[in-house]
């Protein structure tokens, strides 16, 4: 009798324990799902990292190079070139690429690699190319006048400068995207990497009084329309 009583009591205790555990498991699962949802939301809210930020800015540069390639084609065919288009591309390069994007690299990335003794030779070359690019931009701006785009000698020099600018910056940007920016993770902590992204975002808003990347993309969109290369399908080769 006592044994039966004890057995029934033990079974009741086990069932009560199970009943108590089931809601707890449900709560734990709900909490876990909530944490995942919050984590996903937080990740979406995070700003882009410095490497990604610099890479997408290279996208603006590459689109300007496409405009330059179209202007170069027009020059080589002897057709008329609108000097204002060149003035606008030079202005965009100077304000967004040279005075902003490259300054970010020169102030925040290059010194870190130099202090770490990593990719020092590459950094030295990249610095020199920044300076060379600015000199080319200045020269193109000085030649891009109504008279300059008509005079044979000036047209020839504009074409030469556009070609040399593109020839330098295509490998320049590619080497940064595939070598320098990925290596940044090796010389800074995760926290420092994230902090750099915040610094970049804050400086961008201060300098451009808003989203500098969006403003640059809008400007390059407008320039592409002026030279007739805004339709991406035009670049598709015929079968």
C-alpha positions in Angstrom: 0.0 0.0 0.0 2.8 2.4 1.0 4.8 1.3 -2.0 1.9 2.1 -4.3 1.4 5.5 -2.6 5.0 6.3 -3.0 5.0 5.2 -6.7 1.9 7.4 -7.4 3.5 10.3 -5.6 6.7 9.9 -7.6 4.8 9.8 -10.9 2.9 13.0 -9.9 6.2 14.8 -9.1 7.6 13.7 -12.5 4.5 15.0 -14.4 4.5 18.3 -12.5 8.2 18.7 -13.4 7.6 18.0 -17.0 4.7 20.4 -17.2 6.8 23.1 -15.6 9.7 22.4 -18.0 7.6 22.6 -21.2 6.6 26.3 -20.8 10.2 27.0 -19.9 11.4 25.4 -23.1 8.8 27.4 -25.1 10.0 30.6 -23.4 13.6 29.7 -24.2 12.8 29.0 -27.8 10.8 32.2 -28.0 13.7 34.2 -26.5 16.1 32.5 -28.9 14.0 33.5 -31.8 13.6 37.0 -30.4 17.4 37.3 -30.1 17.9 36.2 -33.7 15.3 38.7 -34.9 16.9 41.5 -32.9 20.4 40.4 -34.0 19.2 40.4 -37.7 17.6 43.8 -37.2 20.8 45.2 -35.5 23.0 43.8 -38.4 20.8 45.6 -40.9 21.0 48.8 -39.0 24.8 48.7 -38.8 26.7 51.1 -41.2 29.0 49.6 -43.8 32.6 48.9 -42.8 35.5 51.1 -44.0 36.6 48.5 -46.6 33.1 48.2 -48.2 32.7 52.0 -48.0 35.9 52.6 -49.9 35.1 49.9 -52.5 31.7 51.4 -53.3 33.3 54.8 -53.7 35.6 53.1 -56.2 32.4 52.2 -58.1 31.8 56.0 -58.6 35.4 56.4 -59.9 35.0 53.5 -62.3 31.8 55.0 -63.7 33.6 58.3 -64.3 36.3 56.4 -66.1 33.6 55.0 -68.4 32.5 58.6 -69.1 36.2 59.4 -69.9 36.4 56.4 -72.2 33.4 57.7 -74.2 34.8 61.2 -74.4 38.1 59.7 -75.6 36.2 57.8 -78.3 34.5 61.0 -79.4 37.8 62.9 -79.5 39.5 60.1 -81.6 36.6 60.2 -84.1 37.1 64.0 -84.5 33.6 64.8 -83.3 32.7 67.8 -81.0 33.2 67.4 -77.3 31.2 69.4 -74.7 33.8 70.9 -72.4 31.3 71.2 -69.6 31.1 67.4 -69.3 34.9 67.3 -68.7 34.6 70.1 -66.2 31.9 68.2 -64.3 33.8 64.9 -64.3 36.9 66.7 -63.0 34.9 68.5 -60.4 33.4 65.2 -59.2 36.8 63.5 -59.1 38.4 66.3 -57.2 35.6 66.7 -54.6 34.6 63.1 -54.1 37.6 60.9 -55.1 40.7 63.0 -54.5 39.7 65.4 -51.7 37.5 62.9 -49.8 38.1 59.2 -50.7 41.8 59.5 -51.1 42.2 61.7 -48.1 40.4 59.0 -46.0 43.0 56.4 -47.2 45.9 58.7 -46.6 44.9 59.8 -43.1 43.4 56.5 -41.8 44.6 53.5 -43.8 48.1 54.2 -45.1 49.6 55.2 -41.7 48.3 52.0 -40.1 49.9 49.8 -42.7 53.2 51.8 -42.4 53.2 51.4 -38.6 52.5 47.7 -39.0 55.2 47.3 -41.6 52.8 45.6 -43.9 52.3 46.3 -47.7 54.6 49.4 -47.3 55.8 49.2 -50.9 52.2 49.1 -52.2 51.2 52.0 -49.9 54.1 54.1 -51.2 53.0 53.5 -54.8 49.4 54.3 -54.0 50.4 57.6 -52.4 52.5 58.6 -55.4 49.6 57.7 -57.8 47.2 59.9 -55.8 49.5 62.9 -56.4 49.9 62.0 -60.0 46.2 61.7 -60.5 45.6 65.2 -59.0 48.1 66.7 -61.4 46.3 65.1 -64.3 42.9 66.3 -63.1 44.2 69.8 -62.9 45.6 69.6 -66.4 42.4 68.3 -67.9 40.4 71.0 -66.2 42.7 73.7 -67.7 42.4 72.2 -71.2 38.6 71.6 -71.1 37.5 75.0 -72.4 35.4 75.8 -75.5 38.6 76.8 -77.4 40.6 73.9 -75.9 38.2 71.1 -77.2 38.5 72.5 -80.7 42.2 73.1 -81.0 44.0 70.1 -82.4 46.9 70.2 -80.0 44.7 70.5 -76.9 42.4 67.8 -78.1 45.3 65.4 -78.5 46.6 66.2 -75.0 43.2 65.8 -73.5 42.9 62.4 -75.1 46.4 61.5 -73.8 45.6 62.6 -70.3 42.3 60.8 -70.1 44.0 57.6 -71.3 46.8 57.8 -68.8 44.4 58.6 -66.0 42.3 55.5 -66.7 45.4 53.4 -67.3 46.6 54.2 -63.8 43.4 54.2 -61.8 42.0 50.9 -63.1 44.8 48.8 -61.6 45.1 51.2 -58.7 41.5 50.7 -57.5 41.7 46.9 -58.3 44.8 46.5 -56.2 43.2 48.4 -53.3 40.0 46.3 -53.5 41.7 42.9 -53.6 44.9 43.5 -51.6 44.9 46.6 -49.4 41.4 46.7 -48.0 41.1 43.0 -47.2 44.5 43.2 -45.4 43.1 45.9 -43.1 41.4 43.1 -41.1 44.8 41.7 -40.3 46.3 44.9 -38.7 43.3 46.3 -36.8 41.0 44.8 -34.2 37.3 44.1 -34.9 36.4 47.1 -32.7 38.9 49.4 -34.4 37.6 48.3 -37.8 34.0 49.1 -36.8 35.1 52.4 -35.3 36.8 53.4 -38.6 33.5 52.8 -40.4 31.8 55.1 -38.0 34.4 57.8 -38.5 34.1 57.5 -42.3 30.3 57.9 -42.1 30.5 60.8 -39.7 33.1 62.7 -41.9 31.1 62.0 -45.0 28.0 63.6 -43.6 30.0 66.6 -42.3 31.9 67.2 -45.6 28.9 66.8 -48.0 26.2 67.9 -45.6 24.4 64.6 -46.3 25.1 61.2 -47.9 28.1 62.0 -50.1 28.0 58.6 -51.9 24.4 59.2 -53.0 25.2 62.7 -54.1 28.1 61.4 -56.2 26.1 58.6 -57.7 23.4 61.1 -58.7 26.0 63.4 -60.3 27.6 60.5 -62.3 24.1 59.4 -63.4 23.5 62.9 -64.8 26.9 63.0 -66.5 26.3 59.6 -68.1 23.1 60.9 -69.7 25.0 63.8 -71.2 27.3 61.5 -73.1 24.7 58.9 -73.9 26.0 55.9 -71.9 23.3 55.8 -69.2 21.7 52.6 -70.6 23.6 49.6 -69.3 22.3 47.4 -72.1 24.4 49.4 -74.6 27.5 47.7 -73.2 26.2 44.2 -74.0 28.1 42.6 -76.9 26.1 41.2 -79.8 25.9 37.4 -80.0 
